Amino acid sequence: MSEECLFLPSTSESSSSLLSEISNASTRAFVLAFTVGSFGAFAFGCIIGYSAPTQSSIMKDLNLSIADYSLFGSILTVGLILGALICGKLTDLVGRVYTIWITNILFIIGWCAIAFAKGVWLLDLGRLLQGISVGISSYLGPVYITEIAPRNLRGAASSMAQLFAGVGISVFYAFGAVVSWRNLAIVGSIPSLMVLPLLFFIPESPRWLAKVGREKEVEAVLLSLRGAKADVSDEATEILEYTEHVKQQQDIDGRDFFKLLQRKYAFSLTIGVVLIALPQLGGLNGYSFYTDTIFTSTGVSSDFGFISTSVVQMLGGILGTVLIDVSGRRMLLLVSQAGMFLGCLATAISYFLQENRCWETGTPILALISVMVYFGSYGLGMGAIPWIIASEIYPVDVKGAAGTMCNLVSSISSLLVAYSFNLLLQWSSTGTFLIFSAVSGLGFVFIAKLVPETKGKSLEEIQSLLTNFRTQDSTIF
């Protein structure tokens, strides 16, 4: 690749190109496929947003103890791990679209189990099924969208899809204040019910079709996605040639899961795994699941805090969607990670001031601002971009295994933080958020030193560069 292709274009040229790509990509097939891919993130947001506003009413109606409700909250992460273990194999075996069918059916069953629960076992079963669905769709959604989107729109489309997770959280925070927990669970099933009819009209991923030997369908699917008058011959040829190259390598290297652990994939695997784990180990689940605890313990009004942080996270996500294909992935990751570091540090300072009874009138304000900075920064980049990059950097022959690995690491990290958060708070509230800020700071250094820019490159170009990174010029980073 020439050196010129590795430099970023000017902002005005990028904006013009982005608008042109949006116009060209507005075919019915692409819009429907993007909508379906986005609903997985929205459903995930609804699930995350459900537990905080319903805690007291569920415990009262079903006579649950704190331990019972803690199990209800944390069993989601057990489901995430189970979903992560099967997501790669499932999406490779039956395809992206059929896997979307499976996840949405599981979403519906999970919500119905919660809505009609008379005891704790059905409540937990519903949450477990939701976790399995999220564990599969967390990787499936970004992969499907990146595989169908044009290269210059891929980042914006993937980021916008992940933005719907924040929308789902905000919607359920708002609805939770006025709707009973059973009715809120029924509302949660509506997005998946709306998606099911659309699944009859969306195309399969052209890259998956090429992978399973259905080469004749690749160009037809690309024409439906790009428009009947579009010239897709070069794109189809690139996909087919790269897939054929990968198949030849499979004959040499084998096809099992452990192929992912070969040295040539070490760099890609490290980037994907670390980026996916960073938000979790940086305290995301602590902030998300126990936001009410943070607000209450620092004297902030929970209702005002929930609304404020939801709005800020959505605004951050919108800004990230607009900028991702203009400024690039790497710059947004750096800004986002720096903001999460400052948010954790400010939360730690607010607890420190409260514990030492210093600046008592300003401590709640500092705590609220710190949480808003954390969630706003998360929405700007770290919420969506790690999954976008993870869906971009792996060749098709190891994409399923890599998806399983990344998803598994995310789920385990999420479980560790969700389980240990309350214990850490009992040990030291200040120390807890200092640990999270330290992880975020190390994450910033990792991104600055090792994460490459993938904006403006085809998936095949990215995967080729990273797989052979030792032989490439340092300008690719």
ROBALUM-729471 format. One line per 4 residues: number of its first residue (from 0); their letters; for each residue x, y, z of C-alpha. Coordinates in steps of 0.5 Angstrom, whole numbers. Example, Ala and Ser with C-alpha at 12.3 -4.5 7.8 and 13.67 -1.06 7.14 Angstrom:
<sites>
0 = as = 25 -9 16 ~ 27 -2 14 .
</sites>
This chain:
<sites>
0 = msee = 0 0 0 ~ 3 7 -2 ~ 5 12 4 ~ 0 17 1 .
4 = clfl = -6 12 3 ~ -4 12 10 ~ -5 19 12 ~ -11 22 14 .
8 = psts = -15 26 9 ~ -17 33 11 ~ -24 34 15 ~ -27 38 9 .
12 = esss = -26 32 4 ~ -28 27 10 ~ -34 30 11 ~ -36 31 4 .
16 = slls = -34 23 3 ~ -38 21 9 ~ -44 25 6 ~ -43 22 -1 .
20 = eisn = -43 15 2 ~ -49 16 6 ~ -53 18 0 ~ -50 12 -4 .
24 = astr = -51 7 1 ~ -59 9 2 ~ -61 3 -1 ~ -67 -1 2 .
28 = afvl = -63 -7 3 ~ -58 -3 7 ~ -62 1 11 ~ -66 -5 13 .
32 = aftv = -60 -9 15 ~ -57 -3 19 ~ -64 -3 23 ~ -64 -10 25 .
36 = gsfg = -56 -10 26 ~ -57 -4 31 ~ -63 -7 35 ~ -59 -12 38 .
40 = afaf = -55 -6 41 ~ -62 -3 43 ~ -64 -9 46 ~ -58 -10 50 .
44 = gcii = -59 -2 53 ~ -66 -4 55 ~ -63 -10 59 ~ -58 -6 62 .
48 = gysa = -62 0 64 ~ -68 -5 67 ~ -65 -7 73 ~ -63 0 76 .
52 = ptqs = -70 3 76 ~ -74 -3 78 ~ -70 -6 84 ~ -74 -4 90 .
56 = simk = -81 -6 87 ~ -78 -13 84 ~ -75 -14 91 ~ -82 -12 95 .
60 = dlnl = -87 -15 90 ~ -83 -22 90 ~ -80 -21 97 ~ -73 -22 95 .
64 = siad = -67 -21 99 ~ -61 -17 97 ~ -57 -23 96 ~ -63 -25 91 .
68 = yslf = -63 -19 87 ~ -56 -19 87 ~ -56 -26 84 ~ -61 -23 79 .
72 = gsil = -57 -17 77 ~ -50 -22 76 ~ -53 -28 73 ~ -53 -24 67 .
76 = tvgl = -46 -24 66 ~ -46 -32 67 ~ -51 -31 61 ~ -46 -27 57 .
80 = ilga = -40 -32 58 ~ -45 -38 56 ~ -46 -33 50 ~ -39 -31 49 .
84 = licg = -37 -39 48 ~ -42 -40 43 ~ -42 -34 39 ~ -36 -35 34 .
88 = kltd = -38 -42 32 ~ -46 -41 31 ~ -45 -35 27 ~ -40 -38 23 .
92 = lvgr = -44 -45 22 ~ -51 -42 21 ~ -49 -35 18 ~ -50 -28 21 .
96 = vyti = -58 -27 19 ~ -60 -34 22 ~ -56 -32 29 ~ -60 -26 29 .
100 = witn = -66 -30 29 ~ -64 -34 35 ~ -62 -28 39 ~ -68 -24 38 .
104 = ilfi = -72 -30 40 ~ -68 -31 46 ~ -69 -24 48 ~ -77 -25 47 .
108 = igwc = -77 -31 52 ~ -73 -28 57 ~ -77 -22 57 ~ -83 -26 58 .
112 = aiaf = -80 -30 63 ~ -79 -24 68 ~ -85 -21 66 ~ -89 -27 69 .
116 = akgv = -85 -29 74 ~ -88 -31 81 ~ -81 -33 84 ~ -74 -32 84 .
120 = wlld = -72 -38 79 ~ -76 -35 73 ~ -74 -28 74 ~ -67 -31 74 .
124 = lgrl = -68 -36 68 ~ -70 -30 64 ~ -64 -26 66 ~ -60 -32 64 .
128 = lqgi = -63 -32 57 ~ -62 -25 56 ~ -55 -25 58 ~ -54 -31 53 .
132 = svgi = -57 -27 47 ~ -53 -21 49 ~ -47 -25 49 ~ -48 -27 42 .
136 = ssyl = -50 -21 39 ~ -45 -16 42 ~ -40 -19 37 ~ -45 -21 32 .
140 = gpvy = -48 -14 31 ~ -42 -10 29 ~ -39 -16 25 ~ -45 -16 21 .
144 = itei = -45 -9 20 ~ -38 -8 18 ~ -39 -14 13 ~ -44 -10 9 .
148 = aprn = -43 -3 10 ~ -38 1 5 ~ -31 2 7 ~ -32 10 8 .
152 = lrga = -39 9 12 ~ -37 3 16 ~ -34 7 22 ~ -40 11 22 .
156 = assm = -45 6 21 ~ -42 1 27 ~ -42 7 32 ~ -49 9 30 .
160 = aqlf = -51 2 32 ~ -48 2 38 ~ -51 9 40 ~ -57 5 41 .
164 = agvg = -55 1 47 ~ -54 8 50 ~ -61 10 47 ~ -64 3 50 .
168 = isvf = -61 5 57 ~ -64 12 57 ~ -71 10 55 ~ -71 5 61 .
172 = yafg = -69 9 66 ~ -74 14 64 ~ -80 9 63 ~ -78 6 70 .
176 = avvs = -80 12 73 ~ -87 11 71 ~ -88 4 69 ~ -89 -2 73 .
180 = wrnl = -83 -7 73 ~ -87 -13 70 ~ -90 -8 64 ~ -83 -5 63 .
184 = aivg = -81 -12 62 ~ -86 -13 56 ~ -84 -6 53 ~ -77 -9 53 .
188 = sips = -80 -15 48 ~ -83 -10 43 ~ -76 -9 39 ~ -75 -16 38 .
192 = lmvl = -82 -17 36 ~ -81 -11 31 ~ -75 -14 28 ~ -77 -21 27 .
196 = pllf = -81 -19 21 ~ -75 -15 18 ~ -71 -21 18 ~ -75 -24 12 .
200 = fipe = -72 -18 8 ~ -65 -17 10 ~ -59 -20 6 ~ -54 -25 9 .
204 = sprw = -46 -22 9 ~ -43 -23 3 ~ -36 -24 6 ~ -40 -30 10 .
208 = lakv = -43 -33 3 ~ -36 -32 0 ~ -33 -36 6 ~ -38 -42 6 .
212 = grek = -37 -43 -2 ~ -43 -39 -5 ~ -39 -34 -9 ~ -44 -33 -14 .
216 = evea = -49 -30 -9 ~ -43 -25 -7 ~ -44 -20 -13 ~ -52 -20 -12 .
220 = vlls = -52 -19 -5 ~ -47 -13 -6 ~ -51 -10 -12 ~ -57 -10 -7 .
224 = lrga = -53 -7 -1 ~ -50 -2 -6 ~ -56 0 -11 ~ -57 -4 -18 .
228 = kadv = -53 1 -22 ~ -47 1 -17 ~ -40 -2 -20 ~ -39 -7 -15 .
232 = sdea = -34 -12 -19 ~ -28 -9 -15 ~ -31 -10 -8 ~ -33 -17 -10 .
236 = teil = -27 -19 -13 ~ -23 -17 -7 ~ -27 -21 -2 ~ -27 -27 -7 .
240 = eyte = -19 -27 -8 ~ -18 -25 0 ~ -23 -31 2 ~ -19 -36 -3 .
244 = hvkq = -13 -34 0 ~ -15 -35 7 ~ -18 -42 5 ~ -11 -44 2 .
248 = qqdi = -8 -42 9 ~ -13 -46 12 ~ -11 -52 8 ~ -4 -51 11 .
252 = dgrd = -5 -48 18 ~ -11 -52 20 ~ -18 -50 22 ~ -19 -51 29 .
256 = ffkl = -20 -46 35 ~ -12 -46 37 ~ -10 -43 30 ~ -12 -36 33 .
260 = lqrk = -6 -37 38 ~ -1 -37 32 ~ 4 -32 32 ~ 2 -28 26 .
264 = yafs = -5 -27 30 ~ -2 -25 36 ~ -2 -17 35 ~ -9 -17 32 .
268 = ltig = -11 -22 38 ~ -8 -17 43 ~ -11 -11 41 ~ -18 -14 40 .
272 = vvli = -18 -17 47 ~ -15 -11 51 ~ -19 -6 48 ~ -25 -10 49 .
276 = alpq = -23 -11 56 ~ -21 -4 58 ~ -28 -1 59 ~ -30 -7 64 .
280 = lggl = -24 -7 68 ~ -24 1 68 ~ -31 0 72 ~ -36 0 67 .
284 = ngys = -41 -5 70 ~ -39 -2 77 ~ -42 5 74 ~ -48 2 70 .
288 = fytd = -50 -3 75 ~ -49 1 82 ~ -50 8 79 ~ -56 9 84 .
292 = tift = -51 7 90 ~ -46 12 88 ~ -51 18 87 ~ -54 16 94 .
296 = stgv = -48 15 98 ~ -45 22 95 ~ -52 26 96 ~ -54 26 89 .
300 = ssdf = -61 26 87 ~ -62 19 84 ~ -67 21 79 ~ -64 28 77 .
304 = gfis = -57 24 76 ~ -60 18 72 ~ -63 23 67 ~ -57 27 67 .
308 = tsvv = -52 22 65 ~ -57 19 60 ~ -57 25 56 ~ -49 26 57 .
312 = qmlg = -48 19 54 ~ -53 20 48 ~ -50 26 46 ~ -43 23 47 .
316 = gilg = -45 17 43 ~ -48 22 37 ~ -41 26 37 ~ -37 20 37 .
320 = tvli = -42 17 31 ~ -41 24 27 ~ -33 24 28 ~ -31 17 27 .
324 = dvsg = -30 17 20 ~ -27 24 20 ~ -22 24 26 ~ -21 16 26 .
328 = rrml = -22 11 31 ~ -15 12 34 ~ -16 19 36 ~ -23 18 39 .
332 = llvs = -21 12 43 ~ -15 17 46 ~ -20 22 48 ~ -25 17 50 .
336 = qagm = -20 13 55 ~ -17 20 58 ~ -24 22 59 ~ -26 16 63 .
340 = flgc = -19 16 67 ~ -21 23 69 ~ -28 21 71 ~ -26 15 75 .
344 = lata = -21 20 79 ~ -26 25 80 ~ -31 20 83 ~ -25 18 88 .
348 = isyf = -23 25 90 ~ -31 26 91 ~ -31 20 96 ~ -24 22 99 .
352 = lqen = -27 29 100 ~ -34 26 103 ~ -30 21 108 ~ -26 27 111 .
356 = rcwe = -32 32 111 ~ -28 37 106 ~ -32 41 102 ~ -39 38 104 .
360 = tgtp = -43 43 99 ~ -39 41 93 ~ -38 34 94 ~ -45 32 91 .
364 = ilal = -44 36 85 ~ -37 33 84 ~ -39 26 84 ~ -45 28 79 .
368 = isvm = -40 31 74 ~ -35 25 75 ~ -40 20 73 ~ -43 25 67 .
372 = vyfg = -36 25 65 ~ -35 18 65 ~ -41 16 61 ~ -40 22 56 .
376 = sygl = -33 20 55 ~ -35 12 54 ~ -41 14 49 ~ -36 18 45 .
380 = gmga = -31 12 44 ~ -30 6 48 ~ -37 4 48 ~ -37 3 41 .
384 = ipwi = -30 3 38 ~ -27 -3 41 ~ -32 -8 38 ~ -32 -4 31 .
388 = iase = -24 -5 31 ~ -25 -12 34 ~ -30 -14 28 ~ -25 -11 23 .
392 = iypv = -18 -14 24 ~ -19 -21 24 ~ -19 -25 18 ~ -25 -29 16 .
396 = dvkg = -22 -36 18 ~ -21 -34 25 ~ -27 -29 26 ~ -31 -34 29 .
400 = aagt = -26 -36 34 ~ -23 -29 35 ~ -31 -27 37 ~ -31 -32 42 .
404 = mcnl = -25 -30 45 ~ -26 -23 45 ~ -33 -24 48 ~ -31 -29 53 .
408 = vssi = -26 -24 56 ~ -31 -18 56 ~ -36 -23 60 ~ -31 -25 65 .
412 = ssll = -28 -18 66 ~ -35 -16 67 ~ -37 -21 72 ~ -31 -20 76 .
416 = vays = -32 -12 76 ~ -40 -14 78 ~ -38 -19 83 ~ -33 -15 86 .
420 = fnll = -35 -8 86 ~ -39 -8 93 ~ -34 -11 96 ~ -29 -6 94 .
424 = lqws = -33 -1 96 ~ -34 -4 103 ~ -26 -4 103 ~ -25 3 100 .
428 = stgt = -29 7 96 ~ -24 12 94 ~ -19 6 93 ~ -24 3 88 .
432 = flif = -24 9 84 ~ -17 10 84 ~ -16 3 82 ~ -21 4 76 .
436 = savs = -17 10 74 ~ -11 7 74 ~ -13 2 69 ~ -16 7 65 .
440 = glgf = -9 11 65 ~ -6 4 63 ~ -11 3 57 ~ -9 10 55 .
444 = vfia = -2 8 54 ~ -4 2 51 ~ -8 5 45 ~ -3 11 44 .
448 = klvp = 3 6 43 ~ 0 0 40 ~ -7 1 37 ~ -7 3 29 .
452 = etkg = -12 7 25 ~ -17 3 21 ~ -21 9 18 ~ -21 9 10 .
456 = ksle = -19 2 9 ~ -22 -5 7 ~ -23 -10 12 ~ -18 -14 7 .
460 = eiqs = -13 -9 7 ~ -14 -8 15 ~ -13 -16 16 ~ -7 -17 11 .
464 = lltn = -3 -11 15 ~ -4 -13 22 ~ -3 -21 20 ~ 4 -19 17 .
468 = frtq = 5 -13 21 ~ 12 -15 23 ~ 14 -14 16 ~ 10 -7 15 .
472 = dsti = 13 0 15 ~ 11 3 22 ~ 7 9 18 ~ 1 4 18 .
476 = f = 0 6 26 .
</sites>
